[in-house]
Amino acid sequence: MDRQSNKEVSGVYTETVDLSHIEAFLFDLDGTLIDSSEDIYRAVLHTLKELGYSPLPKEEVIKHVGYGGRKLLQGVLNTDDKHLLDKAVEIFRDYYFSNPAVYTKLYPGIEDLLKEIKEKDKSVAVITNKYEDISWEIIRKLGIEDYIDILVGGDTLPEKKPSPVPVKYTLENLKKSKAVMIGDSETDIKAGKGAGIETCLALYGFGKKDIALSYNPDYVIENVYQIKV
Protein backbone atom coordinates (compact mmCIF):
# COMPACT_ATOMS: atom_id res chain seq x y z
CA MET A 1 0.00 0.00 0.00
CA ASP A 2 1.28 3.50 -0.82
CA ARG A 3 2.30 5.39 2.30
CA GLN A 4 0.22 8.41 1.37
CA SER A 5 -2.97 6.34 1.15
CA ASN A 6 -3.08 5.93 4.92
CA LYS A 7 -6.35 5.75 6.76
CA GLU A 8 -7.64 9.06 8.01
CA VAL A 9 -5.94 10.31 11.17
CA SER A 10 -7.75 11.91 14.07
CA GLY A 11 -7.06 15.18 15.83
CA VAL A 12 -5.70 18.57 14.82
CA TYR A 13 -2.37 17.94 13.10
CA THR A 14 -3.52 15.95 10.07
CA GLU A 15 -2.03 17.83 7.13
CA THR A 16 0.63 16.36 4.87
CA VAL A 17 4.09 17.57 5.89
CA ASP A 18 6.24 18.27 2.83
CA LEU A 19 9.85 17.37 3.60
CA SER A 20 10.87 16.77 -0.01
CA HIS A 21 13.58 19.45 0.33
CA ILE A 22 15.27 17.59 3.19
CA GLU A 23 18.53 15.71 2.52
CA ALA A 24 19.01 14.08 5.94
CA PHE A 25 16.30 12.69 8.22
CA LEU A 26 17.41 12.48 11.86
CA PHE A 27 15.12 10.32 13.99
CA ASP A 28 14.77 9.80 17.70
CA LEU A 29 14.40 6.09 18.55
CA ASP A 30 12.02 5.39 21.46
CA GLY A 31 8.58 6.85 20.83
CA THR A 32 9.48 7.83 17.27
CA LEU A 33 10.79 4.85 15.28
CA ILE A 34 9.92 2.18 17.83
CA ASP A 35 7.34 1.46 20.50
CA SER A 36 9.62 0.05 23.19
CA SER A 37 7.35 0.80 26.13
CA GLU A 38 6.68 -2.80 27.21
CA ASP A 39 10.32 -3.90 27.18
CA ILE A 40 11.44 -0.78 29.04
CA TYR A 41 8.65 -1.25 31.57
CA ARG A 42 9.61 -4.86 32.21
CA ALA A 43 13.26 -3.91 32.63
CA VAL A 44 12.27 -1.26 35.17
CA LEU A 45 10.02 -3.72 37.04
CA HIS A 46 12.94 -6.16 37.23
CA THR A 47 15.20 -3.38 38.54
CA LEU A 48 12.68 -2.32 41.19
CA LYS A 49 12.25 -5.92 42.33
CA GLU A 50 16.02 -6.47 42.59
CA LEU A 51 16.35 -3.30 44.66
CA GLY A 52 13.47 -4.26 46.95
CA TYR A 53 11.05 -1.63 45.67
CA SER A 54 7.35 -2.06 44.92
CA PRO A 55 6.26 -2.15 41.26
CA LEU A 56 4.89 0.99 39.61
CA PRO A 57 2.15 1.42 37.01
CA LYS A 58 3.35 1.45 33.42
CA GLU A 59 2.27 5.04 32.79
CA GLU A 60 4.33 6.20 35.77
CA VAL A 61 7.43 4.58 34.28
CA ILE A 62 7.00 5.54 30.63
CA LYS A 63 6.62 9.25 31.35
CA HIS A 64 10.33 9.27 32.25
CA VAL A 65 11.46 7.72 28.95
CA GLY A 66 13.47 9.81 26.49
CA TYR A 67 16.08 11.36 28.72
CA GLY A 68 18.50 8.44 29.01
CA GLY A 69 18.62 5.36 31.23
CA ARG A 70 19.97 7.08 34.31
CA LYS A 71 17.38 9.87 34.15
CA LEU A 72 14.67 7.22 33.68
CA LEU A 73 15.71 5.45 36.86
CA GLN A 74 16.26 8.69 38.73
CA GLY A 75 12.66 9.63 37.97
CA VAL A 76 11.26 6.17 38.74
CA LEU A 77 13.16 5.87 42.03
CA ASN A 78 12.71 9.55 42.86
CA THR A 79 16.27 9.80 44.17
CA ASP A 80 19.59 11.55 43.59
CA ASP A 81 21.52 8.90 45.55
CA LYS A 82 24.53 8.22 43.31
CA HIS A 83 25.28 4.78 44.77
CA LEU A 84 21.67 3.65 44.40
CA LEU A 85 21.45 4.98 40.86
CA ASP A 86 24.73 3.33 39.87
CA LYS A 87 23.38 0.00 41.10
CA ALA A 88 20.01 0.55 39.45
CA VAL A 89 21.62 1.42 36.10
CA GLU A 90 23.73 -1.74 36.23
CA ILE A 91 20.72 -3.97 36.96
CA PHE A 92 18.57 -2.23 34.35
CA ARG A 93 21.24 -2.31 31.66
CA ASP A 94 22.06 -6.00 32.19
CA TYR A 95 18.42 -7.02 32.01
CA TYR A 96 17.50 -4.73 29.14
CA PHE A 97 20.45 -5.73 26.97
CA SER A 98 19.46 -9.38 27.45
CA ASN A 99 15.84 -8.57 26.55
CA PRO A 100 15.98 -5.50 24.27
CA ALA A 101 13.26 -6.29 21.75
CA VAL A 102 10.93 -9.00 23.03
CA TYR A 103 7.83 -6.82 22.67
CA THR A 104 9.32 -3.79 20.92
CA LYS A 105 7.97 -3.06 17.44
CA LEU A 106 8.23 -0.44 14.73
CA TYR A 107 5.45 2.11 14.62
CA PRO A 108 3.10 1.78 11.62
CA GLY A 109 4.59 3.14 8.41
CA ILE A 110 8.16 3.43 9.70
CA GLU A 111 9.82 0.78 7.55
CA ASP A 112 8.11 2.05 4.40
CA LEU A 113 9.17 5.60 5.25
CA LEU A 114 12.81 4.61 5.79
CA LYS A 115 12.81 2.62 2.56
CA GLU A 116 11.38 5.56 0.62
CA ILE A 117 13.96 7.97 2.07
CA LYS A 118 16.82 5.67 1.02
CA GLU A 119 15.32 5.07 -2.43
CA LYS A 120 15.50 8.84 -2.96
CA ASP A 121 19.21 8.75 -2.04
CA LYS A 122 18.71 10.68 1.17
CA SER A 123 20.35 10.01 4.54
CA VAL A 124 18.85 8.47 7.67
CA ALA A 125 20.30 8.90 11.16
CA VAL A 126 19.16 7.84 14.61
CA ILE A 127 19.94 10.17 17.50
CA THR A 128 18.82 8.70 20.81
CA ASN A 129 19.55 9.11 24.50
CA LYS A 130 19.45 5.32 24.83
CA TYR A 131 22.78 3.46 25.07
CA GLU A 132 24.40 3.09 21.66
CA ASP A 133 25.04 -0.66 21.88
CA ILE A 134 21.49 -1.48 22.98
CA SER A 135 20.09 0.80 20.28
CA TRP A 136 22.00 -1.05 17.56
CA GLU A 137 20.90 -4.39 19.00
CA ILE A 138 17.24 -3.36 18.80
CA ILE A 139 17.61 -1.95 15.29
CA ARG A 140 19.20 -5.19 14.12
CA LYS A 141 16.48 -7.30 15.74
CA LEU A 142 13.82 -5.22 13.99
CA GLY A 143 15.60 -5.58 10.65
CA ILE A 144 16.09 -1.92 9.78
CA GLU A 145 19.87 -1.63 10.17
CA ASP A 146 20.43 -1.34 6.41
CA TYR A 147 18.46 1.91 6.34
CA ILE A 148 20.55 3.62 9.03
CA ASP A 149 23.61 5.61 7.93
CA ILE A 150 24.70 6.64 11.43
CA LEU A 151 23.50 6.12 15.00
CA VAL A 152 24.44 8.37 17.89
CA GLY A 153 23.52 7.10 21.35
CA GLY A 154 23.34 8.82 24.71
CA ASP A 155 26.81 7.52 25.54
CA THR A 156 28.43 8.08 22.13
CA LEU A 157 29.51 11.66 22.85
CA PRO A 158 30.19 13.71 26.01
CA GLU A 159 26.80 15.42 25.54
CA LYS A 160 23.37 14.11 24.61
CA LYS A 161 20.01 15.64 23.67
CA PRO A 162 18.75 18.30 24.36
CA SER A 163 22.29 19.44 23.60
CA PRO A 164 22.74 20.17 19.87
CA VAL A 165 26.14 18.40 19.93
CA PRO A 166 24.83 14.98 18.75
CA VAL A 167 22.92 16.65 15.91
CA LYS A 168 25.92 18.71 14.78
CA TYR A 169 28.15 15.63 14.99
CA THR A 170 25.69 13.69 12.83
CA LEU A 171 25.45 16.42 10.21
CA GLU A 172 29.24 16.69 10.01
CA ASN A 173 29.49 12.94 9.40
CA LEU A 174 26.69 12.88 6.84
CA LYS A 175 27.97 16.05 5.15
CA LYS A 176 24.40 17.26 4.70
CA SER A 177 22.97 20.66 5.63
CA LYS A 178 19.26 20.41 4.81
CA ALA A 179 18.11 18.24 7.69
CA VAL A 180 15.19 17.66 10.02
CA MET A 181 15.13 16.26 13.56
CA ILE A 182 12.03 14.11 14.11
CA GLY A 183 11.16 13.10 17.65
CA ASP A 184 8.46 12.84 20.28
CA SER A 185 9.81 15.07 23.05
CA GLU A 186 11.17 18.51 23.79
CA THR A 187 14.70 17.10 23.92
CA ASP A 188 14.48 16.40 20.18
CA ILE A 189 13.03 19.80 19.34
CA LYS A 190 15.59 21.66 21.45
CA ALA A 191 18.49 19.66 20.02
CA GLY A 192 17.38 20.27 16.45
CA LYS A 193 16.75 23.98 16.93
CA GLY A 194 20.06 24.37 18.75
CA ALA A 195 21.81 22.88 15.73
CA GLY A 196 19.98 25.20 13.36
CA ILE A 197 17.90 22.61 11.51
CA GLU A 198 14.18 22.03 11.05
CA THR A 199 12.23 20.04 13.63
CA CYS A 200 9.20 17.77 13.55
CA LEU A 201 7.25 16.63 16.62
CA ALA A 202 5.73 13.14 16.58
CA LEU A 203 2.62 13.26 18.76
CA TYR A 204 2.15 9.48 18.79
CA GLY A 205 5.19 8.86 21.02
CA PHE A 206 5.95 8.95 24.74
CA GLY A 207 6.96 12.59 25.13
CA LYS A 208 5.19 15.28 27.11
CA LYS A 209 3.26 16.86 24.24
CA ASP A 210 2.46 20.23 25.85
CA ILE A 211 6.09 20.83 26.77
CA ALA A 212 7.33 19.77 23.33
CA LEU A 213 4.78 21.99 21.54
CA SER A 214 5.88 24.96 23.64
CA TYR A 215 9.24 24.84 21.84
CA ASN A 216 7.48 25.55 18.53
CA PRO A 217 8.54 22.67 16.27
CA ASP A 218 8.45 23.49 12.57
CA TYR A 219 6.14 20.56 11.87
CA VAL A 220 3.78 18.40 13.94
CA ILE A 221 2.52 14.96 12.89
CA GLU A 222 0.13 12.42 14.32
CA ASN A 223 1.70 9.59 12.32
CA VAL A 224 4.47 9.19 9.75
CA TYR A 225 2.07 8.61 6.86
CA GLN A 226 1.75 12.40 6.80
CA ILE A 227 5.40 12.84 5.79
CA LYS A 228 6.18 13.51 2.14
CA VAL A 229 9.82 12.83 1.29
Rosetta blueprint (number, residue, H / E / L):
1 M L
2 D L
3 R H
4 Q H
5 S H
6 N L
7 K L
8 E L
9 V L
10 S L
11 G L
12 V L
13 Y L
14 T L
15 E L
16 T L
17 V E
18 D E
19 L L
20 S L
21 H L
22 I L
23 E L
24 A E
25 F E
26 L E
27 F E
28 D L
29 L L
30 D E
31 G L
32 T L
33 L L
34 I E
35 D E
36 S L
37 S H
38 E H
39 D H
40 I H
41 Y H
42 R H
43 A H
44 V H
45 L H
46 H H
47 T H
48 L H
49 K H
50 E H
51 L H
52 G L
53 Y L
54 S L
55 P L
56 L L
57 P L
58 K H
59 E H
60 E H
61 V H
62 I H
63 K L
64 H L
65 V L
66 G L
67 Y L
68 G L
69 G H
70 R H
71 K H
72 L H
73 L H
74 Q H
75 G H
76 V H
77 L H
78 N L
79 T L
80 D L
81 D L
82 K H
83 H H
84 L H
85 L H
86 D H
87 K H
88 A H
89 V H
90 E H
91 I H
92 F H
93 R H
94 D H
95 Y H
96 Y H
97 F H
98 S H
99 N L
100 P L
101 A L
102 V L
103 Y L
104 T L
105 K E
106 L E
107 Y L
108 P L
109 G L
110 I H
111 E H
112 D H
113 L H
114 L H
115 K H
116 E H
117 I H
118 K H
119 E H
120 K L
121 D L
122 K L
123 S E
124 V E
125 A E
126 V E
127 I E
128 T L
129 N L
130 K L
131 Y L
132 E H
133 D H
134 I H
135 S H
136 W H
137 E H
138 I H
139 I H
140 R H
141 K H
142 L L
143 G L
144 I L
145 E H
146 D H
147 Y H
148 I L
149 D L
150 I E
151 L E
152 V E
153 G L
154 G L
155 D L
156 T L
157 L L
158 P L
159 E L
160 K L
161 K L
162 P L
163 S L
164 P L
165 V H
166 P H
167 V H
168 K H
169 Y H
170 T H
171 L H
172 E H
173 N H
174 L H
175 K L
176 K L
177 S L
178 K L
179 A E
180 V E
181 M E
182 I E
183 G E
184 D L
185 S L
186 E H
187 T H
188 D H
189 I H
190 K H
191 A H
192 G H
193 K H
194 G H
195 A L
196 G L
197 I L
198 E E
199 T E
200 C E
201 L E
202 A E
203 L L
204 Y L
205 G L
206 F L
207 G L
208 K L
209 K H
210 D H
211 I H
212 A H
213 L H
214 S L
215 Y L
216 N L
217 P L
218 D L
219 Y E
220 V E
221 I E
222 E L
223 N L
224 V H
225 Y H
226 Q H
227 I E
228 K E
229 V L
